[in-house]
Amino acid sequence: MGTYQSDSQGDVLTGQEIDIDEPRMFKVLLHNDNYTTMDFVLYVLETVFYKSPADATRIMLNVHRNGVGECGIYPFDVAESKVDQVHHLAQEHKYPLKSSMEEV
């Protein structure tokens, strides 16, 4: 579905449809390490990604068992901000927790 442009008087110019592409989406991942506690991972999932305790536990166990877990899918700017927030919190609490993003 496209949108229509308007001229300087606000009148809609018909026949000049503009296609708007959906933004590229990125999944944000957490990576397992041997030092970050499960409680801290739960804290990150609940505060940065706004996951419920049940969802946070499921993702945390996935990270623990499989080495990586998906936290959510976001537009580039939001995904990049989430990765930065994870790294900032981890550094602040002296954990080596890593996060990354991959295009979907």
Phi, psi and omega in degrees: 000134180255176174241163182251144177277155173242155179275184185295340178269001179089000179285140179284130177267109182281155177084356179245072182280138178248128176274132177248119180283146173293147179292149175293141183248149182228137174268140178259131184242148168251144183244138181289148171215175184268006186237325182291131182285154177297323178299320179292321178298318176299317178302313179298313182296323181281326184267322181274319186256359177056041178276148174292161177305321180293314179294320179298318179296317180298314181293316180301317179294325176296317177299314182296316185278324187251356178088346181203149177215143181273127182264336181163171180237128188218162169298160186311307185299320180291315179300315180298320179295319178297316178300315179298319179297318179299312182296322179295312179299316180298315180296318180299324181262007177062043174246150179271017183306132179244149177226151177214174177224145179226140178293139180277000000 
